[in-house]
Amino acid sequence: MIIGANTVQPVQQDQRRGVLKLSCGVETMAVGQERMLDQQSAIQHRLSVGRNALPILLRRKEVPLIWGLVQGADDHVNRIQCDLITDLQTKKARH
């Protein structure tokens, strides 16, 4: 699966994975709720993080964790990151 600022292209099917479409229109990859992938695990699971990528990983209670922006991210992606941080803080406050 190639994850980029505006694209998600599946390479293989996996029931633990799904695609989230954010309100900003950027599609990101979601992983099973009980699992959080680091970069090494992502490589092992055939995930490729492209330039300006903003992967979202799910953990318990479907709280998104921000993996981070790759070097060279543009302003559009930075704004998305800010929106997601706000959303994450809101969800944490609810739990």
C-alpha positions as CSV (number, residue, x, y, z in Angstrom):
1,M,0.0,0.0,0.0
2,I,1.4,3.4,-1.0
3,I,0.3,6.2,1.4
4,G,0.7,9.7,0.1
5,A,-0.8,13.2,0.7
6,N,-3.7,12.5,-1.6
7,T,-3.6,8.8,-2.6
8,V,-4.0,5.4,-1.1
9,Q,-3.3,2.5,-3.5
10,P,-3.8,-1.0,-2.1
11,V,-1.2,-3.6,-2.9
12,Q,-2.8,-6.5,-1.1
13,Q,-6.1,-7.1,0.8
14,D,-6.0,-7.4,4.5
15,Q,-9.0,-7.5,6.8
16,R,-7.1,-5.7,9.6
17,R,-6.7,-2.7,7.3
18,G,-9.1,-0.1,6.1
19,V,-9.1,3.4,4.5
20,L,-10.3,6.4,6.4
21,K,-11.4,9.4,4.4
22,L,-10.9,12.6,6.4
23,S,-13.1,15.7,6.1
24,C,-10.3,17.4,4.1
25,G,-10.5,14.7,1.5
26,V,-7.2,13.1,2.2
27,E,-7.4,9.3,2.4
28,T,-5.2,7.6,4.9
29,M,-4.6,4.1,6.0
30,A,-6.0,2.7,9.2
31,V,-4.7,-0.4,11.0
32,G,-6.6,-2.8,13.3
33,Q,-7.6,-1.2,16.6
34,E,-5.3,-3.4,18.8
35,R,-2.2,-2.7,16.8
36,M,0.0,0.3,16.3
37,L,2.7,0.1,13.6
38,D,6.0,1.8,13.8
39,Q,8.1,2.4,10.7
40,Q,9.8,-1.0,10.8
41,S,6.5,-2.8,11.2
42,A,5.1,-0.8,8.3
43,I,8.0,-2.0,6.1
44,Q,7.3,-5.6,7.1
45,H,3.6,-5.1,6.3
46,R,4.5,-3.8,2.8
47,L,3.5,-0.2,3.5
48,S,5.4,2.5,1.7
49,V,5.2,6.0,3.1
50,G,5.5,8.6,0.3
51,R,6.6,12.2,0.4
52,N,4.2,14.4,2.3
53,A,2.5,11.4,3.7
54,L,0.4,11.6,6.9
55,P,-0.5,8.1,8.0
56,I,-3.1,7.7,10.7
57,L,-2.9,4.6,12.9
58,L,-5.8,3.4,15.0
59,R,-5.4,2.0,18.5
60,R,-8.0,1.1,21.2
61,K,-11.2,3.1,21.2
62,E,-10.4,4.2,17.6
63,V,-8.3,7.1,18.8
64,P,-6.0,8.1,15.9
65,L,-2.3,8.4,16.5
66,I,-0.3,10.7,14.3
67,W,2.7,8.9,13.0
68,G,4.2,12.2,11.8
69,L,5.0,14.0,8.6
70,V,7.9,13.1,6.4
71,Q,10.5,15.6,5.6
72,G,9.4,18.2,3.0
73,A,5.7,18.2,3.8
74,D,3.8,21.1,2.3
75,D,1.5,23.7,4.0
76,H,-1.6,21.8,3.1
77,V,-0.4,18.7,4.9
78,N,0.7,20.7,7.9
79,R,-2.8,22.2,8.2
80,I,-4.2,18.7,8.1
81,Q,-1.9,17.7,10.9
82,C,-3.1,20.6,13.0
83,D,-6.7,19.6,12.4
84,L,-5.9,16.0,13.4
85,I,-4.2,17.0,16.5
86,T,-7.2,19.1,17.5
87,D,-9.5,16.1,16.7
88,L,-7.2,13.8,18.7
89,Q,-7.3,16.1,21.8
90,T,-11.1,16.3,21.5
91,K,-11.5,12.5,21.4
92,K,-9.1,12.0,24.4
93,A,-11.2,14.5,26.4
94,R,-14.3,12.4,25.7
95,H,-12.8,9.2,27.0
